[in-house]
Amino acid sequence: MSRLDYTLFASTQTNPGGPIVQYVDDEPIPIELSTDSAGNPTRAGLIGYAIAYAIAFGAAAYFLLI
């Protein structure tokens, strides 16, 4: 859903030409595994997820074992 960017509107409200009105999406883009044109996960995407999970597991193990 789009909403008015109040920060930009407030900072440009005193412009001689009038304020800048801009609408922005407030919904975050969902994080998905990258896929090829056939819908299969790419090798780089799988490697990236493996590295991310290894880092997360290592950090959790590090802080739990201290």
VOPAGU-2260 file (C-alpha; in pm, 1 decimal, decimal comma):
REM VOPAGU-2260
SITE   aa  ch    i         X         Y         Z
SITE  MET   A    0       0,0       0,0       0,0
SITE  SER   A    1     135,4     343,4     -90,6
SITE  ARG   A    2     156,4     625,1     156,6
SITE  LEU   A    3     268,6     988,8     145,6
SITE  ASP   A    4     637,4    1049,0     222,7
SITE  TYR   A    5     589,1    1303,4     501,6
SITE  THR   A    6     962,4    1362,6     551,4
SITE  LEU   A    7    1013,1    1478,8     194,1
SITE  PHE   A    8     687,8    1677,3     200,9
SITE  ALA   A    9     780,7    1857,2     523,7
SITE  SER   A   10    1135,5    1938,5     414,3
SITE  THR   A   11    1021,9    2085,8      80,0
SITE  GLN   A   12     707,5    2259,4     204,5
SITE  THR   A   13     864,4    2608,3     185,7
SITE  ASN   A   14     988,6    2573,6    -174,3
SITE  PRO   A   15     873,6    2857,4    -402,4
SITE  GLY   A   16     731,2    2606,8    -650,5
SITE  GLY   A   17     541,5    2419,5    -382,8
SITE  PRO   A   18     616,8    2102,4    -188,6
SITE  ILE   A   19     723,4    1777,7    -349,6
SITE  VAL   A   20     460,0    1509,4    -307,1
SITE  GLN   A   21     586,9    1154,1    -337,6
SITE  TYR   A   22     418,3     828,1    -252,2
SITE  VAL   A   23     626,6     532,6    -130,3
SITE  ASP   A   24     549,5     166,4     -71,1
SITE  ASP   A   25     561,7      76,8     295,6
SITE  GLU   A   26     559,4    -299,0     246,6
SITE  PRO   A   27     900,4    -466,4     248,3
SITE  ILE   A   28     995,7    -681,9     -46,3
SITE  PRO   A   29     990,9   -1048,9      56,4
SITE  ILE   A   30    1328,5   -1220,5      51,9
SITE  GLU   A   31    1321,2   -1519,7    -178,2
SITE  LEU   A   32    1571,2   -1771,1    -305,5
SITE  SER   A   33    1696,1   -1664,7    -648,9
SITE  THR   A   34    1567,8   -1889,8    -924,4
SITE  ASP   A   35    1635,8   -1937,3   -1294,2
SITE  SER   A   36    1379,9   -1904,3   -1571,7
SITE  ALA   A   37    1251,9   -2258,1   -1507,6
SITE  GLY   A   38    1189,4   -2183,9   -1138,9
SITE  ASN   A   39    1476,9   -2396,2   -1007,3
SITE  PRO   A   40    1702,4   -2248,0    -738,5
SITE  THR   A   41    2035,5   -2128,9    -873,7
SITE  ARG   A   42    2364,0   -2271,2    -751,2
SITE  ALA   A   43    2477,5   -1927,6    -630,6
SITE  GLY   A   44    2153,6   -1885,0    -436,5
SITE  LEU   A   45    2197,9   -2220,2    -265,8
SITE  ILE   A   46    2560,4   -2141,3    -181,2
SITE  GLY   A   47    2454,8   -1803,1     -42,4
SITE  TYR   A   48    2190,1   -1960,0     178,5
SITE  ALA   A   49    2439,3   -2222,0     300,4
SITE  ILE   A   50    2691,1   -1950,7     391,7
SITE  ALA   A   51    2423,6   -1741,3     565,1
SITE  TYR   A   52    2300,5   -2038,0     769,6
SITE  ALA   A   53    2657,7   -2136,1     858,3
SITE  ILE   A   54    2731,4   -1783,1     981,5
SITE  ALA   A   55    2405,9   -1768,9    1179,2
SITE  PHE   A   56    2466,1   -2111,0    1335,0
SITE  GLY   A   57    2826,7   -2022,4    1415,4
SITE  ALA   A   58    2728,0   -1693,8    1578,8
SITE  ALA   A   59    2455,5   -1861,2    1784,7
SITE  ALA   A   60    2692,4   -2138,9    1892,3
SITE  TYR   A   61    2963,4   -1884,9    1977,5
SITE  PHE   A   62    2734,9   -1678,7    2200,6
SITE  LEU   A   63    2578,7   -1984,5    2365,5
SITE  LEU   A   64    2916,0   -2141,3    2447,8
SITE  ILE   A   65    3080,3   -1829,0    2591,0
